[in-house]
Amino acid sequence: MNPRGKKGKDVTFIASERAQARVPAALTLDVSADGRRTVWKERRVEDVASLPEPPPFEEQEDLHAAALADSSNATPADHGIVIRVKSRNINSDNPMLTWRPYRDLYLQELLRLDGCGDNLEICSRCSTDDISNPAIYRCCENECHAAGLVCSDCCVSLHAMLPLHWIEKWNGTFFEPSSLREIGAVVQLGHPAGKRCPLPIRTTNSFTVLHTNGIHSLNLYFCGCSAAAQGYIQLLRGSWYPSTPREPRTASTFSLLRLFHNLNCLGKLPAWDLWKALETMTEHRTLCSPPQRYQVLLRSIRQWRHLKLLKRAGRGHTSSGVSGTALGELVVACPACPHPSRNLPPDWESISAEKKFIYILFLAIDANFRLRNAVVSTAEQDPPLGDGWAFFVEQAPYNEHVRSFVSQEDMATCSGFKATFLADLKNAKGLRTTGIAGVTCSRHGVWRPNGMGDLQRGERGNLNGGDNSRLDLVLSYDIWRLNFDPNRVRFCVPKFHLWAHRVQCHALYSFNFLVGVGRTHGETIEENWAQSNRAAAQTKMMGPGARKDTLDDIFGAHNYRVVKSFRRVLLARLAEAIREARTHAREFKDFNAGMVTFCGNEAVKTWEREVLLWDQDHSQPCPYEPRLQNKETMRDVQLQLAQEEKTTLQNGSVSHESSMSLFLALGLEIEEKQRGLAWEIKVRRSGTTYQALDVERQRNVILRDLKRFRRLQLSFMPMFKEYLTDDQKKVLDSPASVLPEETKLFLPSELREADRELPRACVVGLAHAETRLREAECRDALESLRRGLRTRSAGHLFTVRNVTGQNPTTRAEGVQRKVQVSIYLSKLRYRWARNALFRLRKHGDWERELRVLNDVDVRGMNERLLTAEEIAERRILAEQGFIDELIAGPSSEGAVVSQGEGRRQLSWIWYSYADPIDSLSVATRNNDPVIHEALKIEWCKARARKMRWEEEVELLLEEMRRVIVYRRWNAEIWRERGRQQRAGLNAKCQQGLSAFAAEQASIQDSVADDLESHWMGIRALGQELLAGLPVSRVVEVELEEEEDGGDSNQDDLDVAEV
């Protein structure tokens, strides 16, 4: 549904539990365009679940078309979730096309503003036409909206509350720069606007104010009354930040500081660029250079950052004040992580062992060599304003810790990443620090308090990680394993970095196989560094204190934005996790049933015992790694292909023509030759003379076989011609009119069901015999397909690891081409045989084993499905000739080799086997240890995928609960702060403290209420999944397409203090 009527793209996941006696009501969630409002509406599951299920096979008259068709009509899995991604209209997608015709009009209006326009030389406010005080002034760029031309007196009065506007004066020909100071405007502090102090204290010369529109020189008076505050206090109360508390002569407006604060934290805009922009704007308005106040701006910005951190942390509400700030207190904490006494239940430590993972703290550790710092100033001259109060550790104890590792070389590692080997080789001359080591929560990407430390040549001794709480930890680091208490800490390597480590590390330190980690990948810290690295250039030349204060603020702003995005991100993650959990549960159920059938129930139980044992003790044999070595070289692949071709040639003749089975076998053989020749002609299109000669020879072979087949057909199908249509009779009577590869054989499967049972059409038992042969042909084709896919995977792996250079690569591509041809023809053979089998049997239990073979199903054990974007990209490249369709294969539109484990779904062709007749058949078919081990590994990985997605659902549900509880806790903290009375504060100041605390408490409560409402439906769906219940509701999640690709609900940093 789309209540606002905008065009949308729907991705729908339909329910599979269709046979329910009662269809329960469902909740449909609609999200507003700004992401702030949600609307829940009643909906019946039957609205989605009652959609017709397409049949597994649609009868087609032409078997060639049926075999070559892409049967991509599989029913979507049922997860109870409908995701709608709203797209913008054509004007939003191509706004420049809409605007382009209006350029001339826009330009004319801009030029019109350089004249007087509709304004007469009469003051628009007092309507005077006094020649001595003409109406020749106006506010630049119409900052005072629709003010028009005014006289000097009205201009001063108009700007009594807007003293930082630029004005200009009409000289009869054009507007020339002017200023409020020139026409007598005065800024009086300590009194209402427009009122003069009886005892004003005038600043010497002029007072400089830095504002968002430039640098202003003003006539400014301080209040000299007996009860007046000091000058810097008067400036602060006027929302102007003084350059110094001692006789200030310069100030920066709060608006300017707030603007730069956001630009710097979000876009990493340097202060120098801001200053040059202010300088340029001022020169344009005044036609002269402004006074140099760059150092004043730097000091004001740094102090502003620090004060904002203190204000948001509630330090102004405590009796101990700023000096009582604890280590790490000024950070924006992650509400989704576990915090004892904040968002965990009182009895969280007594939870059962199998559920203990929901209270694990996930941390990621990494070093960043881009955030370096040159030797500028000293720690004594430029100390941080809050040493250890935010993200950086306290410097003195940290220095002592680093000194104990001063002679240690970087620890040995198996990682092949460049950063490992170059850490000590980087140019450290002239640098105070070579980078930063940091700690973040690896599930949410929120920087941890006191989780930052400077590096000195490499990563030695700086990374000690850990957490002093009672929580169990899962730590990830991309280079080496850190030494921690194994009873509390488990170690993993981030997924992307894992493949650069030794093979022995892959399963041992993989998130995919660690119980209780869900779909955590450990790479969030790399994403965080990508954001902060944009500040590397400006912080490199800062003093040590200024650099830490700046980075503390940037890291805090990052945390704020991440926490704000939880409303959208956690919802999307849970929706994905529920879909994937149900999908992989269903896939594993089918796979497990196939393995029980193929390998036996006892073998599967043995696999499960191995996995459980390894989960408890990683020193046991790993069930995810192969123990048998069966590596195929390119020579092996070539030999295998040659042997297959030899076998085909040896079995290419038919010596007997008297039995029913040989008659049917001849027909199947002719069909296979027809398919091969039709494919060859289609691929070659225009070939050489030799290739054309080869095609004609193959056609002659088919023609000879067809003549022999027609003679036998008169014996086993004596009067079948009477039951053909007129068009079919014409084909039979005029064989020369149809190419041999397109000639139909008219086997029993091609006749109508009623006709094939008549003795005149088919001898008794012929249709049954074809049914048996077709079923066997399907199984043979599947086995050939599996063998080809295994060969392709082995050849691809060998090529990647061993083949380099143009000539070897070309030869390898030739071998892969032959393998791909074999796979493609096996696919066609299966589809052809299954289509015929369906005509003979119709729907039945046999379809559970012999399913419809879609292109996406033709993939190896180590191949994943392509995304829609990848499919579209490959099609474009294939059309442009950049992809060889034969080498990529028809299945390239459905699968690609991938190292990813979490989302990979094993194709049904690997676990679809017929039921064994007895235990002997199981033992007979299970005699290949290599295949047995491969299936065991895939069974273990399929089980791990199922478990990780179910754990992810449980972790996300717990994280959503923790976020809401943390917000409630934070609201109560602010209410408590508002009730406190600080000694020595006057009533007005205390009112401000109480108002700010009440505002923050209200914001926290509002956010908690909004999250509960926004997540209500999806949380219920996740709880149903964990309880093992069928889907009873449909939740529609609407996601907006963002213009900047970011979060649509990113407010200014001061709007909602976290």
Secondary structure, 3 states (H helix, E strand, C coil): CCCCCCCEEEEECCCCCCCCCCCCEEEEEEECCCCCCEEEEEEECHHHHCCCCCCCCCCCCCHHHHHHCCCCCCCCCCCCEEEEEECCCHHHHCHHHHHHHHHHHHHHHHHHCCCCCCCCCCCCCCCCCCCCCCCCEEEHHHCCCCCCCECHHHHHHHCCCCCCCCEEEECCCCEEEECCCCCCCCEECCCCCCCCCCCCEECCCCEEEEECCEEEEECEEECCCCCCCCHHHHHHHCCEEECCCCCCCEEEEHHHHHHHHHHHHHHCCCHHHHHHHHHHHHHHHHCCCCCCCHHHHHHHHHHHHHHHHHHHCCHHHCCCCHHHCCCCCCCCCCCCCCCCCCCCCCCHHHCCHHHHHHHCEEEEEEEECCCCEECCCCCCCCCCCCCCCCCECCHHHHHHHHHCCCCCCCCCCCCCCHHHHHCCCCCCCCEEECEEEEEEECCCCCEEEEEEEEECCCCCCCCCCCCCCCCCEEEEECCCCCCCCCCCEEEECCHHHHCCCCHHHHHHCCHHHCCCCCCCCCCHHHHHHHHHHHHHHHHHCCCHHHHHHHHHHHHHHHHHHHHHCHHHHHHHHHHHHHHHHHHHHHHHHHHHHHHHHHHCHHHHHHHHHHHHHHHHCCCCCCCCCCCCCCCCCHHHHHHHHHHHHHHHHHCCCCCCCCCHHHHHHHHHHHHHHHHHHHHHHHHHCCCCHHHHHHHHHHHHHHHHHHHHHHHHHHHHCCCHHHHCCHHHHHHHHCHHHCCHHHCCCCCHHHCCHHHHCCCCCCCCCHHHHHHHHHHHHHHHHHHHHHHHHHHHHHHHHHHHHHCCCHHHHHHHHHHHHHHHHHHHHHHHHHHHHHHHHHHHHCCCHHHHCCCCCCHHHCCCCCEEECCHHHHHHHHHHHHCCCCCHHHHCHHHHCEEECCCCCCCCCCHHHCCCCCCCCHHHHHHHCCCHHHHHHHHHHHHHHHHHHHHHHHHHHHHHHHHHHHHHHHHHHHHHHHHHHHCCCCCCCHHHHHHHHHHHHHHHHHHHHHHHHHHHHHHHHHHHHHHHHCCCCCCCCEEEEEECCCCCCCCCCCCCCCCCC
